[in-house]
């Protein structure tokens, strides 16, 4: 079996996102999680749950992680980052020390129990000084992921970047830049929806 190149993975993922996740309606705009209205909508759950797309996402996420140097853990906000974290950990493979975590939108009030993480940070233990990457399915304004980033920074982790499947090109990159965190999109809206 031949390996998938980064460029091939990116090209194929754009097609699959268009086929599985993208809706467009000039007549009835969609209300996004950010509260904004848009004629473009991306539902990445079918993409993240598709075997071919999971492979493509794994190739692209790991290519971005390699560019960032040593990364200790990957994860992000429930629900979108949960499948991405699983994909990233599985792609890392046996022998990898890459750990995964989930940031709950609302902490449940109990800590990480055995992990030592504060309430709302679940999965593997995160340690002071860990270099982490946030994962996100779709970035509009960046607000939710930046809240997760702040919680990680408060734990004294270094947030190296946020890897998102798709940047809607609606201010997210600028918000991350302002926070001093790189936004690393696998695709941007124009890759899927045109200009």
C-alpha positions as CSV (number, residue, x, y, z in Angstrom):
1,X,0.0,0.0,0.0
2,X,1.4,3.4,-1.0
3,X,1.4,6.2,1.5
4,X,-0.8,9.3,1.0
5,X,1.2,12.5,0.4
6,X,0.2,15.7,2.2
7,X,-0.9,17.4,-1.0
8,X,-2.9,14.5,-2.1
9,X,-4.6,14.2,1.3
10,X,-5.4,17.9,1.3
11,X,-6.9,17.7,-2.2
12,X,-9.0,14.6,-1.4
13,X,-10.1,16.0,1.9
14,X,-11.4,19.2,0.2
15,X,-13.6,17.1,-2.1
16,X,-14.9,14.9,0.7
17,X,-15.7,18.0,2.9
18,X,-17.6,19.4,-0.1
19,X,-19.5,16.1,-0.5
20,X,-20.1,15.3,3.1
21,X,-20.2,18.5,5.2
22,X,-20.9,21.6,3.1
23,X,-24.3,23.2,2.7
24,X,-25.1,26.5,1.0
25,X,-28.3,28.5,1.0
26,X,-28.7,32.1,-0.2
27,X,-32.4,32.1,0.8
28,X,-32.2,30.8,4.4
29,X,-29.0,31.6,6.2
30,X,-27.7,29.2,8.8
31,X,-27.1,30.3,12.4
32,X,-23.6,29.2,13.5
33,X,-22.4,28.2,16.9
34,X,-20.8,31.7,17.1
35,X,-24.3,33.2,16.7
36,X,-23.5,34.6,13.3
37,X,-25.6,34.1,10.3
38,X,-24.1,32.6,7.1
39,X,-25.1,31.3,3.8
40,X,-22.3,28.6,4.2
41,X,-22.6,25.8,6.7
42,X,-20.1,23.0,7.5
43,X,-21.1,19.9,9.5
44,X,-17.8,18.1,10.1
45,X,-19.2,15.1,12.0
46,X,-19.8,13.1,8.9
47,X,-16.3,13.9,7.7
48,X,-14.7,12.9,11.0
49,X,-16.7,9.6,11.1
50,X,-15.8,8.6,7.5
51,X,-12.9,6.0,7.3
52,X,-11.3,7.6,4.2
53,X,-11.5,11.1,5.8
54,X,-10.2,9.8,9.1
55,X,-7.1,8.6,7.3
56,X,-6.7,11.9,5.4
57,X,-7.2,13.9,8.6
58,X,-4.5,11.8,10.3
59,X,-2.0,12.4,7.5
60,X,-2.7,16.2,7.6
61,X,-2.8,16.6,11.4
62,X,0.5,14.7,11.8
63,X,2.2,16.7,9.0
64,X,1.2,19.9,10.9
65,X,2.4,18.4,14.2
66,X,5.7,17.5,12.7
67,X,6.2,21.2,11.6
68,X,5.6,22.3,15.2
69,X,8.3,20.2,16.8
70,X,7.9,18.3,20.0
71,X,4.2,18.1,21.0
72,X,3.2,16.3,24.2
73,X,-0.6,16.2,23.9
74,X,-3.4,17.0,21.5
75,X,-7.1,17.7,22.2
76,X,-9.7,20.3,22.5
77,X,-13.3,21.2,23.2
78,X,-16.0,18.6,23.2
79,X,-17.7,17.6,20.8
80,X,-15.7,18.4,17.7
81,X,-12.3,17.7,19.0
82,X,-13.1,14.3,20.5
83,X,-13.0,12.3,17.2
84,X,-10.0,14.4,16.0
85,X,-8.1,13.5,19.2
86,X,-8.8,9.8,18.6
87,X,-7.7,10.1,15.0
88,X,-4.5,11.9,16.0
89,X,-3.6,9.4,18.7
90,X,-4.4,6.4,16.5
91,X,-2.3,7.9,13.6
92,X,0.6,8.5,16.0
93,X,0.6,4.7,16.5
94,X,2.3,2.3,18.9
95,X,5.3,3.6,20.7
96,X,4.2,7.2,20.4
97,X,4.1,9.3,23.6
98,X,1.5,11.7,22.2
99,X,-1.3,12.0,24.7
100,X,-4.9,13.1,24.2
101,X,-7.2,15.3,26.3
102,X,-10.7,16.7,26.2
103,X,-11.8,20.1,27.4
104,X,-15.5,20.1,28.6
105,X,-17.5,23.2,27.8
106,X,-18.9,23.0,31.3
107,X,-16.8,21.3,34.0
108,X,-18.7,18.6,35.9
109,X,-17.3,19.7,39.2
110,X,-15.0,16.8,39.8
111,X,-11.4,16.9,38.9
112,X,-9.5,14.6,36.6
113,X,-9.6,12.1,39.5
114,X,-6.5,9.9,38.7
115,X,-5.1,12.3,36.1
116,X,-4.7,15.2,38.5
117,X,-6.2,17.6,35.9
118,X,-8.6,20.3,37.1
119,X,-12.3,19.9,36.6
120,X,-13.3,20.0,32.9
121,X,-10.0,18.7,31.6
122,X,-10.3,15.0,31.0
123,X,-8.3,12.2,29.3
124,X,-4.5,11.9,29.8
125,X,-2.7,13.8,32.5
126,X,-1.4,17.2,31.5
127,X,1.7,18.5,33.2
128,X,3.1,22.0,33.7
129,X,5.3,22.7,30.7
130,X,3.6,20.3,28.3
131,X,3.5,21.6,24.8
132,X,0.0,21.0,23.5
133,X,-2.0,21.4,20.2
134,X,-5.6,22.2,20.2
135,X,-7.8,20.5,17.7
136,X,-11.0,22.0,16.2
137,X,-13.4,20.9,13.5
138,X,-14.5,24.4,12.2
139,X,-13.1,27.8,13.2
140,X,-15.3,30.9,12.7
141,X,-14.3,33.5,15.3
142,X,-12.0,31.2,17.4
143,X,-13.9,32.1,20.6
144,X,-14.5,28.6,21.9
145,X,-11.0,27.3,21.2
146,X,-9.4,30.4,22.7
147,X,-11.4,29.7,25.9
148,X,-10.0,26.2,25.9
149,X,-6.5,27.6,25.2
150,X,-6.8,29.9,28.2
151,X,-7.7,27.0,30.5
152,X,-4.6,25.2,29.3
153,X,-2.4,28.2,29.8
154,X,-3.7,28.5,33.3
155,X,-2.4,25.0,33.8
156,X,1.0,26.3,32.7
157,X,0.9,24.3,29.4
158,X,2.2,25.9,26.3
159,X,-0.4,26.0,23.5
160,X,1.8,25.6,20.4
161,X,-1.1,25.9,17.8
162,X,-4.7,25.1,17.0
163,X,-5.1,22.8,14.1
164,X,-8.6,23.1,12.6
165,X,-10.1,21.1,9.8
166,X,-11.6,24.3,8.3
167,X,-11.0,28.0,8.8
168,X,-14.2,29.8,7.7
169,X,-12.0,32.9,7.1
170,X,-14.2,35.0,9.3
171,X,-11.8,36.4,11.9
172,X,-10.6,33.3,13.6
173,X,-7.0,33.5,12.3
174,X,-6.8,37.1,13.5
175,X,-8.2,36.3,17.0
176,X,-5.6,33.5,17.4
177,X,-2.8,35.8,16.1
178,X,-3.9,38.4,18.7
179,X,-3.6,35.7,21.4
180,X,-0.2,34.7,20.2
181,X,-1.3,31.2,19.0
182,X,-0.9,29.9,15.5
183,X,-4.1,28.8,13.8
184,X,-3.1,26.0,11.4
185,X,-6.1,25.1,9.1
186,X,-6.0,22.0,7.0
187,X,-8.5,23.7,4.7
188,X,-10.0,27.2,4.3
189,X,-13.6,27.9,3.2
190,X,-12.5,29.0,-0.3
191,X,-10.9,25.5,-0.8
192,X,-14.4,24.0,-0.5
193,X,-16.9,26.7,-1.3
194,X,-14.9,28.7,-3.9
195,X,-14.0,32.4,-3.7
